[in-house]
């Protein structure tokens, strides 16, 4: 196993049970309310359209709240993640919610070894996924390999411009990190996580990469995809810039408090396999 996969898997393995127990993931609401959807998928739903009956795979599914939400919208879901501890939580949630979802352990680049190629109508990738991948070209090739002819990709993620910003500043936007993909990872060491928890983590190191919008679009085109939609949004579903963002209670998303039109915080991209 590559070193970056080992380091990141250990990080996600430790966080998975804490995330499942955190109010931020609202696991109990999924169990109590069969119609409940994650905030991320509620945001996505108008752009997703009707996905009833589609064979769909959610790459980097983590503990499966978005995967379950897509199943509740009518798709036949498979979830894929490199973290076995995350999949333990995802399977437990699906079982308690009474929903049949297939979960498969694998890193993204090995997806075609464990899933049947050209068998999916929809590949879904959610918020906070692409930064864990060193090569956007390899990712795009996997997406194309999984899709049937005419199948589509739906991704919403943090905007690459957001990921350049140094979150330690609370009074200004400071571009500190790469916008474009670089071979070497950004290595971070942080005991924090993006949802509320009292757990103290010991696996604090992560390896991450940047990918510009142009690089993402070009990789998909080169892999045989046609771009059918690209939109920027001023909000994200986590407090990406503490001290500079405000929570919108109606959407459950965070946006800049001061002149929010200055920053594209997230984006939605859709593409279809030719």
For each residue, the residues with C-beta under 8 A, 3 or more apart:
1: 5 6 9
2: 5 6
3: 6 7 207
4: 7 8 134 185 207
5: 1 2 8 9 82 107
6: 1 2 3 9 10
7: 3 4 10 11 205 206 207
8: 4 5 11 12 82 132 206 207
9: 1 5 6 12 13 82 83
10: 6 7 13 14 203
11: 7 8 14 15 201 203 204 205 206
12: 8 9 15 16 62 81 82 83 85 86
13: 9 10 16 83 84 85 86 203
14: 10 11 18 85 201 202 203
15: 11 12 18 19 193 201
16: 12 13 19 20 62 63 83 85 86 88 89
17: 20 21 85 89
18: 14 15 21 22 193 197 199 201
19: 15 16 22 24 25 62 63 89 193 195 197
20: 16 17 25 27 63 89 92 93
21: 17 18 27 197
22: 18 19 25 195 196 197
23: 26 195 196
24: 19 194 195 196
25: 19 20 22 63 65 195
26: 23 29 30 36 38 65
27: 20 21 30 31 63 65 93
28: 31 32
29: 26 32 33 36
30: 26 27 33 36 65 68 93 97
31: 27 28 93 96 97
32: 28 29 36
33: 29 30 36
34: 72 97 98
35: 72
36: 26 29 30 32 33 69 72
37: 41 42 45 69 72 73
38: 26 41 42 65 66 68 69
39: 42 43 237 251 252 253
40: 43 44 66 69 126 127 156 237
41: 37 38 44 45 48 66 69 70 73
42: 37 38 39 45 69 252
43: 39 40 156 237 251 253
44: 40 41 47 48 154 156 268
45: 37 41 42 48 73
46:
47: 44 154 229 231 268 270
48: 41 44 45 51 73 154
49:
50: 74
51: 48 54 56 70 73 74 75 122
52: 73 74 75
53: 74 75 76
54: 51 74 75 76 121 122
55: 75 76 119 120 121 122
56: 51 70 75 76 77 78 120 121 122 123 124
57: 77 78 79 80 111 115 120 122 123 124 146
58: 61 66 67 70 77 78 79 80 124 125 126
59: 80 108 111 123 124 125 129 142 143
60: 80 81 82 108 125 126 129 132
61: 58 64 66 67 79 80 81 86 90 103 126
62: 12 16 19 65 66 81 83 86 90
63: 16 19 20 25 27 86 89 90 93
64: 61 67 68 79 86 87 89 90 91 93 94 101 103
65: 25 26 27 30 38 62 68 69 93
66: 38 40 41 58 61 62 69 70 124 126
67: 58 61 64 70 71 77 79 90 94 101 103
68: 30 38 64 65 71 72 77 93 94 97 99 101
69: 36 37 38 40 41 42 65 66 72 73
70: 41 51 56 58 66 67 73 75 77 124
71: 67 68 74 75 76 77 94 99 100 101
72: 34 35 36 37 68 69 99
73: 37 41 45 48 51 52 69 70
74: 50 51 52 53 54 71
75: 51 52 53 54 55 56 70 71 122
76: 53 54 55 56 71
77: 56 57 58 67 68 70 71 101 102
78: 56 57 58 101 102 103 104 115 120
79: 57 58 61 64 67 87 90 101 102 103 104
80: 57 58 59 60 61 103 104 105 106 108 111 114 115
81: 12 60 61 62 86 87 90 103 105 106
82: 5 8 9 12 60 105 106 107 108
83: 9 12 13 16 62 86 87 105
84: 13 87 88 105
85: 12 13 14 16 17 88 89
86: 12 13 16 61 62 63 64 81 83 89 90
87: 64 79 81 83 84 90 91 103 105
88: 16 84 85 91 92
89: 16 17 19 20 63 64 85 86 92 93
90: 61 62 63 64 67 79 81 86 87 93 94 101 103
91: 64 87 88 94 95 101 103
92: 20 88 89 95 96
93: 20 27 30 31 63 64 65 68 89 90 96 97
94: 64 67 68 71 90 91 97 99 100 101 103
95: 91 92 98
96: 31 92 93
97: 30 31 34 68 93 94
98: 34 95
99: 68 71 72 94
100: 71 94
101: 64 67 68 71 77 78 79 90 91 94
102: 77 78 79
103: 61 64 67 78 79 80 81 87 90 91 94
104: 78 79 80 114 115
105: 80 81 82 83 84 87 114
106: 80 81 82 110 111 113 114 115
107: 5 82 110 111
108: 59 60 80 82 111 133 139 142
109: 133 138 139 142
110: 106 107 113 114
111: 57 59 80 106 107 108 114 115 142 145 146
112: 115 117 142 145 146
113: 106 110
114: 80 104 105 106 110 111
115: 57 78 80 104 106 111 112 119 120 146
116: 119
117: 112 145 146
118: 145 146 147 148 149
119: 55 115 116 146 148
120: 55 56 57 78 115 123 146 147 148 151
121: 54 55 56 147 148 151 152
122: 51 54 55 56 57 75 151 152 153 154
123: 56 57 59 120 143 146 147 151 152 153 154
124: 56 57 58 59 66 70 153 154 155
125: 58 59 60 129 130 153 154 155 156 157
126: 40 58 60 61 66 129 155 156 157
127: 40 156 157 158 236 237 238 266
128: 131 157 158 194 238
129: 59 60 125 126 132 133 155 157
130: 125 133 136 139 155 157 211 216
131: 128 157 158 163 208 209 210 211
132: 8 60 129 206 207 208 209
133: 108 109 129 130 136 138 139 209 211
134: 4 138 183 185 209
135: 138 139 181
136: 130 133 139 140 181 211 215 216 219
137: 140 141 219 222 223
138: 109 133 134 135 141 142
139: 108 109 130 133 135 136 142 143 219
140: 136 137 143 144 216 219 220 222 223 225
141: 137 138 144 145 223
142: 59 108 109 111 112 138 139 145 146
143: 59 123 139 140 146 147 153 220 223 225
144: 140 141 147 220 223 224 225 273
145: 111 112 117 118 141 142
146: 57 111 112 115 117 118 119 120 123 142 143 151
147: 118 120 121 123 143 144 151 152 153 273
148: 118 119 120 121 151 273
149: 118 273 274
150: 272 273
151: 120 121 122 123 146 147 148 272 273
152: 121 122 123 147 228 270 271 272 273
153: 122 123 124 125 143 147 220 225 269 270 271 272 273
154: 44 47 48 122 123 124 125 268 269 270
155: 124 125 126 129 130 268 269 270
156: 40 43 44 125 126 127 233 266 267 268 269
157: 125 126 127 128 129 130 131 266 267
158: 127 128 131 162 163 236 240 265 266
159: 162 163 213 232 233 263 264 265 266 267
160: 163 164 179 210 211 212 213
161: 164 165 175 179 263 264
162: 158 159 165 236 240 241 263 264 265 266
163: 131 158 159 160 177 179 210
164: 160 161 175 176 177 178 179 210
165: 161 162 169 173 174 175 176 177 240 241
166: 169 174 175 176 177
167: 240 241 242
168:
169: 165 166 172 173 174 244
170: 242 243 244
171: 243 244
172: 169
173: 165 169 241 244 262 263
174: 165 166 169
175: 161 164 165 166 179
176: 164 165 166
177: 163 164 165 166 186 210
178: 164 181 182 186 210
179: 160 161 163 164 175 210 212
180: 210 211 212 215
181: 135 136 178 209 210 211 212 215
182: 178 209 210
183: 134
184:
185: 4 134 207 208 209
186: 177 178 207 208 209 210
187: 205 206 207
188: 205 206 208
189: 204 205 206
190: 204 206
191: 200 201 204
192:
193: 15 18 19 197 201
194: 24 128 238 239
195: 19 22 23 24 25 238
196: 22 23 24
197: 18 19 21 22 193
198:
199: 18
200: 191
201: 11 14 15 18 191 193 204
202: 14
203: 10 11 13 14
204: 11 189 190 191 201
205: 7 11 187 188 189
206: 7 8 11 132 187 188 189 190
207: 3 4 7 8 132 185 186 187
208: 131 132 185 186 188
209: 131 132 133 134 181 182 185 186
210: 131 160 163 164 177 178 179 180 181 182 186
211: 130 131 133 136 160 180 181 215 216
212: 160 179 180 181 215 216
213: 159 160 216 217 230 267
214: 217 218
215: 136 180 181 211 212 218 219
216: 130 136 140 211 212 213 219 220 269
217: 213 214 220 221 227 230 269
218: 214 215 221 222
219: 136 137 139 140 215 216 222 223
220: 140 143 144 153 216 217 223 225 227 269 271
221: 217 218 225 226 227
222: 137 140 218 219
223: 137 140 141 143 144 219 220
224: 144 273 274
225: 140 143 144 153 220 221 271 272 273 274
226: 221 271 272 273 274
227: 217 220 221 230 269 270 271
228: 152 270 271 272
229: 47 268 269 270
230: 213 217 227 267 268 269 270
231: 47 267 268
232: 159 264 266 267
233: 156 159 236 264 265 266 267 268
234: 255 256 260 261 263 264 265
235: 248 251 253 254 255 265 266
236: 127 158 162 233 240 253 254 255 265 266
237: 39 40 43 127 252 253 254
238: 127 128 194 195 254
239: 194 242 245 247 254
240: 158 162 165 167 236 245 254 265
241: 162 165 167 173 244 245 254 256
242: 167 170 239 245
243: 170 171
244: 169 170 171 173 241 256 257 258
245: 239 240 241 242 254 255 256 257
246: 254 255 256 257
247: 239 252 253 254
248: 235 251 252 253 254 255
249: 252
250:
251: 39 43 235 248
252: 39 42 237 247 248 249
253: 39 43 235 236 237 247 248
254: 235 236 237 238 239 240 241 245 246 247 248 265
255: 234 235 236 245 246 248 260 265
256: 234 241 244 245 246 259 260 262 263 265
257: 244 245 246 260
258: 244
259: 256 262
260: 234 255 256 257 263
261: 234
262: 173 256 259
263: 159 161 162 173 234 256 260
264: 159 161 162 232 233 234 267
265: 158 159 162 233 234 235 236 240 254 255 256
266: 127 156 157 158 159 162 232 233 235 236
267: 156 157 159 213 230 231 232 233 264
268: 44 47 154 155 156 229 230 231 233
269: 153 154 155 156 216 217 220 227 229 230
270: 47 152 153 154 155 227 228 229 230
271: 152 153 220 225 226 227 228
272: 150 151 152 153 225 226 228
273: 144 147 148 149 150 151 152 153 224 225 226
274: 149 224 225 226
